[in-house]
Structures are given as C-alpha cells and as structure tokens.
Amino acid sequence: MRRTAEVVIIGGGVTGASIAFHLAGRGVRDILVLERRFLASGGTGRSVGVIRQLYPTPETTGMVVRSLVVFQRFADAVGGEAGYVGCGVLIGVSAGMRPQLERAVALQRSLGIRAEVLEPEEATRIEPRIDPDALGAVLYEPESGYGDPTAVTMGYAEAARRHGVTIEQGVEVTAIDRAGDRVTGIETASGDRVAARVVVNAAGLWSPAVARLAGVELPIVVGRHPVFVVERDPGFGPAHIVYLDLAGGSYVRPETGGLTLTGSLTDDETRHPMDPELLGGDVSLEEAIPVLERTRRAVPRLIEARYRRGWAGAFDITPDWMPILDESPLRGFYIAAGMSGHGFKLSPAVGEMMAAILTGAEPAVSREPFRLDRFAAPAPAGTFVASYLGS
C-alpha cells in the first residue's frame, strides 16, 4: 500500500509522542507516528522517571526548567496525568566536587531554579535517613521529584490524536527511501510505503539502526543500565525523598507499595554495550549486590530492605552525554536521539525544540549544543556525572 504524510516520526516513546504533540500544536497536519511494538515499550517504559534540575549548561538548564513546568501542570498543558510527585531531590557530592556544584548552582539560580547548597548535616533535616559522613555538600531542589514516563507518553499521544495525528503501533520501519541527498519516505515490514517530505528518527535505543537505513551513522552507544527494586521494611516510615549520591555512586527513588528503585551512578554505561532487544531482561542478585551495598551506605535505613527484582535498562549515549536534535546530512531526515539518560526529564522541551526546528522557527532554547556536527572533530569523552556538574 502506498500512502503519503507530511511528517513521519519513527518511535512511539516519550520523545516521539512529544514531538508529534508539539508539531500538531504548530499547525502541522498529516503527521504519522510509527511504533514497531507499542507506545512506551522501549527505553521510556524502563525509565525510573527521576526529574532533577541540576545541569551544567544554560541550554540544558533552560530545557529542564521548561519541562518541569509542564510536568507540574500536565493535565492543563497536555491532558492526562504525568504521575508527577514533587517530593524534592537531594544530590550529594564529595568535597572535591563541591566547587563544580557551586558553579552549577549559580547558573541554575540565574535561570530561575530554586536550589540551595547545604552542608551535609543540614541535609539530614530534610531526609534524616541519608548518611552525610562521606559528603562534601548536598544540593536541595525542593520542586524536583519524579514522574511516570509511560503515563506522560500516553498523555502526549492522546493529545496528539485529538489534534489529528495518526499513531500506528506494531509497525516496523525497514527502509528509508531517498532521492539523491533528500529523504522521500519510508517502507515498513508489511510492505507499505509512505512518501514523506520529513522523517524524524526518534527511535531511542534503536535510533542508530534506523539511521543506518538512511545511510547515516550516529555517534551513539547503547549502554546497559540495570535498575533494582527493593521493598522497604514495615518500620521504615514515610517514603524517602529522591536522593542521588554522586559521591557514593547510587540513587534511590521511592515507588508506591513500599518499594524503592535504585541503581548505580558510577558504572560507565558506554563500557557495557547492550543489544536493545535485551531491554527489560532480568538481572541476577549477584549483579545487584555491589549496587545495593552502595545504596545502603547512602541510606543506611535500607539495610533491612528486601531485594525484589531487577531489570536491564539502557541509555542511548552520545560522546558528550547530551542529545542530538538536528537535521542529518540526508536532507529532511532529522534526529531526536542520543538522550543519554535525560530523555524523560527533557521530553517536553525536546518536543518543543524539534517542532520549532521542523517548522523553521527559532527554538525557545538555543539548538547549537545539540547539533549533530559537534561530533565532527574528536572531543574528550563525557560522563554521566559530568552531565550534572560539567567537566
């Protein structure tokens, strides 16, 4: 079957759904979103959903500020529920990291973020169950928290449909059609062909494979990031705050039912490449033990927690741990990928920026740091922690 669309978006995660919503809001019609499985079935559905505001550049800070406002009023801004819980976030750093933290916080405040640097003992008044002994300082973001990535995706998708966007699930794109240096459409596994002036690669962990269909190589590594679930003991008390221990290398995020999600902040995911088809697979208790030990050092009260399960999450990682939001060398073929673990928390602003780029408008936040050609020259590799504090 042959069809036409103005814009084809490949990928039905939070990024693709947000782009579709924002494009439709700018008046673009005949938008087609293609998802090879079901909405939020990829990295989005395996995200822990933490929304922190600490970023080292004006552009990323601006994007997370714009995104947080949307999460806080999602029902009015988009429709549906974001599952946003503004419990606050604490970020602990070592003494050596403190100067970088203070520089980052000065930038945050200049851009309107509420945040303050606390002495370690002061932080225990906010969350008395953390261990301050190994910390040099703690950042407190009272308005940050966590949300539900799947619910946000569904909210964007339903709102996009109300604006006339077509979303098809169970449709795998197997070819990108081109004429010379310009994209002309896509082909699917069922043999359908869709002619399109614009194709957006928002395929997340599968974005490198999709780009190769167009003859484009992306500097993205799919890195494994296991997530572990523990059940707090009955005497733990109220749910804890979101705590990111950059000094010790672990994080904790509360979940309903007396559960806590935790994982590592020290493992370099780029050194652990993963086939994205293994996303969501079980992980062993043996793999969980060293991470849980760091978690219990960070929050000693979790020593009584019972391990429940884990799963293999993953990040699509660029060399500088920041997204690619740009047109590729193949004209009309755009990239919104390489989210590097920031995809959910930045998704409202990413959709907004891509919609502006695709319609020739000036984005609210500068697009320059997210161009694909920034990788044309070799540059020092970044790290996940550097995406908090800078190099």
C-alpha positions, 0 to 999 in steps of 0.5 A: 500500500502506498500512502503519503504524510507530511511528517513521519516520526519513527518511535512511539516513546516519550520523545516521539509522542512529544514531538508529534504533540508539539508539531500538531500544536504548530499547525502541522497536519498529516503527521504519522507516528510509527511504533514497531511494538507499542507506545512506551515499550522501549527505553521510556517504559524502563525509565525510573522517571527521576526529574532533577534540575541540576545541569551544567549548561544554560541550554540544558538548564533552560530545557529542564526548567521548561519541562518541569513546568509542564510536568507540574501542570500536565493535565492543563498543558497536555491532558492526562496525568504525568504521575508527577510527585514533587517530593524534592531531590537531594544530590550529594557530592564529595568535597572535591566536587563541591566547587563544580556544584557551586558553579552549577548552582549559580547558573541554575539560580540565574535561570530561575531554579530554586536550589540551595547548597547545604552542608551535609548535616543540614541535609539530614533535616530534610531526609534524616535517613541519608548518611552525610559522613562521606559528603562534601555538600548536598544540593536541595531542589525542593520542586524536583521529584519524579514522574511516570514516563509511560503515563506522560507518553500516553498523555502526549499521544492522546493529545496528539490524536485529538489534534489529528495525528495518526499513531500506528503501533506494531509497525516496523520501519525497514527502509528509508527511501531517498532521492539523491541527498533528500529523504522521500519516505519510508517502507515498513515490514508489511510492505507499505510505503509512505512518501514523506517530505520529513522523517524524524528518527526518534527511535531511542535505543534503536535510533542508530539502526534506523539511521543506518537505513538512511545511510547515516551513522550516529555517534551513539552507544547503547549502554546497559543500565540495570535498575533494582527494586527493593521493598522497604521494611514495615518500620521504615516510615514515610517514603524517602525523598529522591536522593542521588549520591554522586559521591557514593555512586547510587540513587534511590527513588521511592515507588508506591507499595513500599518499594524503592528503585535504585541503581548505580551512578558510577558504572560507565554505561558506554563500557557495557554495550547492550543489544536493545532487544535485551531491554527489560531482561532480568538481572541476577542478585549477584549483579545487584549486590555491589549496587545495593551495598552502595545504596545502603551506605547512602541510606543506611535505613535500607539495610533491612530492605528486601531485594525484589527484582531487577531489570536491564535498562539502557541509555542511548549515549552520545560522546558528550552525554547530551542529545542530538536534535538536528537535521542529518546530512540526508536532507529532511531526515532529522534526529531526536536521539542520543538522550543519554539518560535525560530523555524523560526529564527533557521530553517536553522541551525536546518536543518543543525544540524539534517542532520549532526546528521542523517548522523553521522557527527559532527554538525557545532554547538555543539548538547549537549544543545539540547539533549533530556536527559537534561530533565532527572533530574528536572531543574528550569523552563525557560522563554521566556525572559530568552531565550534572556538574560539567567537566 
